[in-house]
Amino acid sequence: MLSRLKIVLVLCCLWSTLSCAAEDYGANPAALALVDELVREQGFDREELLQVFASARRQPSILEAIARPAEKTKPWYEYREIFLNDKRLAQGLEFYAEHRKTLERAERETGVPAEIIVSVIGVETYYGRNTGSYRVIDALSTLAFDYPPRSSFFTGELKSYLVLTRQQGFDPLALKGSYAGAMGYGQFMPSSFISYAVDFDGDEVIDIWNNPVDAIGSVANYFKRHGWRQGAAVVAAANARGEVPLKWFVQGRKNLKPEHTVAEFAEAGLVAATPVDPEAMASAMKFELEEGYEYWLGLHNFYVITRYNHSAMYAMCVYQLSQQIAAGMAR
C-alpha cells in the first residue's frame, strides 16, 4: 500500500503532467479559469493577467518542500533554542533601538507591546533578514495549480495576491516571499495582507517587504484585530499537583483556544504559580524538558499569539523572546 506521502507525490506528478506540460502557466486550464473569474468579478484586464501567468514559473522545489513529511516535532528544550538565543536577542535589541519611535507609536495606537511586535518579526524573519527568495507569483501559482491537496486554499491566496498588487501598484512578477507565498518582515499571506496590513507611514503605499514602518504597523494591527488586550497577562507558570486530563492540554493545533477557567484547572491539579484571576479562561501546556516537564497556563493574549501561527511552542517563543527584549531595552 502506498504511503500517504507517496500518494500525494503521485497525484502531484499526474496533475502536473496533465495540466502543466510547460514550465509556465500561460495555457494552464485552471489558470485560464482564474483569469476568467478575475476579469468577470474584479474587472481585471485579461491580457495583463495572461501575460502574468505566461511569466509565472512552476517550481519543483516548492512541491518538494510542501510535500516533504513534517519532521517530528522537536521537544520544547530543543525547539526554544532555535529562537531564544543570544544572536536573535542582540539583533532584536538593535531593531528595537533603530525603530523605537515607530514601535512606541504602534504600541500607543494599538495597545500591542512594542516587544511583542519586535519578537514576532524576529521569529518570523530574523528582523527582515530572511523574508524568502521565491517569487510570490511562482510560489502561489505552483501550489494553486500543481498541488491538488491544497489547491483551493492557494488559489484563494493567488487571487488575493493579484488583487493586492493591483491595489498597491506593485509588479506581481517582482515581489518575493517564502515557498508558501508568505511575504515581508512579518510573513503575511496575501489574504492577511488585504485584511490587516496598513500604511503606517502615510505614503499611500503598504510596503511590508522593504518598509519596516509599514511592517511594524501591520503586525501590531494584526494583533489588535485579533483581540489583544492591552496590559493583560499572556501566560502563567503552573505546578502539576494532580492528574489533569490529557485532553485538557494543548496537543498540536488542538485545544489552543481557552475552554476552562483557571479555577477549573486548579481543581484538576494544575495550579498557577502566581496570582491569576480564577475566572480567567486558559489553556494548559506541558512542555518537555531534558528532564521532566514544565507547565503553563495560556491566557487570552497567548491565544491571540497563536492566531499568527497555530503552535503553542511558537507562541511561547514569541512571548519569552519579547520578555528578553523588554528586559534588554530597560537596562
N, C-alpha and C positions, 0 to 999 in steps of 0.2 A: 504494500500500500504506500502511495506517495505521501511524504510528509506535507504538512501544511505549507511550509516554505517552498517546497518543490512545486506544489500545485500553483502557488502564486507566481513563481518564476515561469512556469509553463504557460499560464494564462497571459502573462505579460508578453512572452515571446510570440504567442499566437496572435494576440491583439496587435502587436507591433507589426507582424508580418502582413496581416490583413489590412490594417488601417494606416500604416505609415511606412511604406516601402522606401520612400525617400527620407532624407535626414531632416527636411523641413516640413512644415505643416500647411503649406500653401494649398494642397489638394486634399487634405485630410477631411473626410466626411463630417466628423464631429466638430472640427474647427469651422468648417463652412456652415454647419448648423448654428454654431455660436455666433458667427458673423451675421447670419440672418436675424437671430434674436436681438443682437445688439443694435442692428440697423432699425429693426421694427420697434423695439421698446425703448431704446435710448437715443435714437437719432444719429448714430454713428455714420461716418462716411464709409461706404462699402469698400471702395478701392483702397483707402488708407488701411483698413483692417486686413484686407487681403495681402497687402504689402508687409504688414507686421507679421502675419503668420507665415508668409513665404520666407521671412528672415529669421523666424524662430527655429531653433535647432533642438532636435531630440538629443538628450544627454544620457547615454547608457549608464554613466557613473551615478546619476541620480536614482535610476531604477535599482541599481545595485545597493545603493545606500539605504533606500527606503524599504527594500525587501529583505535586507540583512536582518537576521534574527536579533532581537534586542539582547544585549549581553545581560547576564544575570545581574540583578540589581546589587550594587556594592553595599556592604554593610555600612551603617552610619559612620563608623570610625574611619573608614576609607573614603567614603563619599565626601565628607566635610573637608577633607584635606585638599580636595580639588579647588575649593572656593575660599576656605578660611586659612590663608597663608600670608606670609609677610609681604610677598610681592603684590598680591591683589589689594592688601590693606594699604601699602605705601602708595600705589597708583590711585587708589580711591581717595586718599587724603590729598594728593596732588590735584585730582579732578575737582574735588570739593573746593579747594583753595582757589583754583582758577575760575570756577563758576559760582562763587559764593553768592554774589548779588542775585543771579538768576535763581539759584536754589532757594534763597531766602524769600524771594517774591513768590515762587511756586508754592512754598510752604504756607505763606500768608494767605494766598488766594484759594488754595485747595484744602488746607489742613493736613496735607500729607507731609510727614517729616522729611527734611532735606536728605538725611542719611539713608532713608528708605529708597528715595529716588536714585541716589548715587549707587547704592548697593545693587539695585535691580540692573542698572546699566553695567555695573561691574561684573555681575554674574553672567549677564547675557552676552556681552561683547568685549569684556576687558576694557570698559570705558571707551568704546568706539574703535578699539584697535583691531577687532576681528568681527567684522559685520557680514562676512560672506563673500565668495568670489564668483558665484554663478550669476549670469544674467537672470533677472527675475522672470522675464518672458520665457526663457528656455526652461527654467525650473517648473513654472506653473503649467506650461504647455505640455511638457513631458509627463507630468503627473496627471494632468487632466485627460490627456488623450492616449496615454500608454501605460497607465497604472489602474486597471479596472477596479481593484478593491476600494479605492477612494476617489474614483473619477468624479463623482458628484460633488464632493467637498472641494476638490481642487478646481473644478470647472467654475464653481461659485467664486472661489478666490481669484481665478483668472479674470472673470467678469469684473470683480471689484477692482482689480489692478488696472484694467483698461479704463474703467470709469475714473479712478483717481488720477491716472496720468493725464487724461484729457482735462479734468478739472483743474489740475495744478500746472498744466502746460509742460509736462515732462515728456521726454522722448521715451516711449515704452521699451525701446531696444537698448537703452543706455543704463538703466538702474540695475544694481547688483544686490544680492542677498544670499541667504542660505540655500541649501539644496531643496528645502521645502518651501522657499519663497518668502521667508521671514526677512524683514528689512530694517536697516538703520541701527542706530545706537541701542534701541530697546527691542529690536527684533519683532516688530509689528507685522502680522499678516495683513494683506490688503483690506480685508473686511474690518479689522481692528483700526487700521489707519482711517478709514472712512468714518467710523463711529467715534473714535477717541483722539486722534491726532489733532493738534491745534497749532495755529500760527502764533507762537508765544512772543515773537519779537516784532510783530505788527508789520511785516514787509509784504503781506498778502500772498505769501507762498509758505506752504507747510513742507519743510525740508528736514526729515529725520535722519537723512544719510550724512549730510555734511554740516548741519547747523545744530550744535549742541543745545542752543537755547530752545529751539522747537522740540528737540528730543526730550529735554528735561520737562518742559511744559506738558508734553504729550503723555509721558509716563505718569506724571502727577495727576493729570486729568483722568487717565485710565483708572487709577486707584480711587479717585474721588467718585467717579461714576459707578464704581462697583461697591460703594458704600463705606469707604474708610471713615472711621470715627475718630475725629481729632482728639488727641490726649488719652485715648483709651488704651488699655494694655493689649499686648499681642499674644503672649503666652505666659504660662506659669509652670515652673518646675513642680513635679509631683513625686510623691512617695507611694510605692505599692505596698499596701498593708493587708491585702486580701486577694482573692481570685476574681479579678474583674473579667466579665465575659469577653472572650476573644473577639466576638462580633462587634463589641463596642469600640475597638481600636481601629485606627486608620489602617487600611490594607490596600496598598497601591493607590488607585484613584477612588476607592470606596471609602465611605464614612468621613470624607473630608468636611462635609457640612455639619456644624454642631447640632446635635439632636438630643443631648442630655445636659442637664444642669450640673454645675459644679457640685451641688449638694448630692445629686444622684450618684455621681462618680465617687464622692466621699463615702456614701453608704455602701457602695460596692467594693470599696477598699483602695481607691486611688485618690489620695488626699493632696490637695495643693500645699506646697511647702511655704507659700507666702499668702497673706490675706487676699482673698478674691471673693467678690460678691457671690454668695451661694446660689443665687438665682440666675447667674450668668450662664448662657449656653456655651458648651465647649465640646471639643473633640479630643480624643485620647490618642497619644502616640507612645510607642515603645521602640526605642532606637537601640540597636545592638552596639555594644562596646567590645573592646578586645576581651574584656572580662565582665560579663553581666550585661545589664541594660540600664538605660536612663529613661525616665518617664516625664511626659509633658502633657499639659492641657492647652490646647489651641483655642483661643477665644475668637471673637468676631473678626478682628483685624487680621488674625492669622488666616482665617478662611478667605479674606479678601486677597491676601498674597497668593493663595492657591488658585485664584481666578486667573492669574497671569500665567501660571504653569501648574498643572494639576498634580502636584507632588508635595507631600509633606516635608520630605528631606530638602527639596529645593527651597520651599518657603522658610524652613528653619535656617538654611544657609543664608538666605537673604536677610532674615532678621538678625542673626548673630553677626554677620558682616557689618550690618548697619550699626549695631551697638559698638563694635570695634572702631568704626569710622567716627561715630559721635564722640567716643571717648578720646580718640586721637585729636579731633578738632578742638576739644575742650581744654587741651593742655596748653 
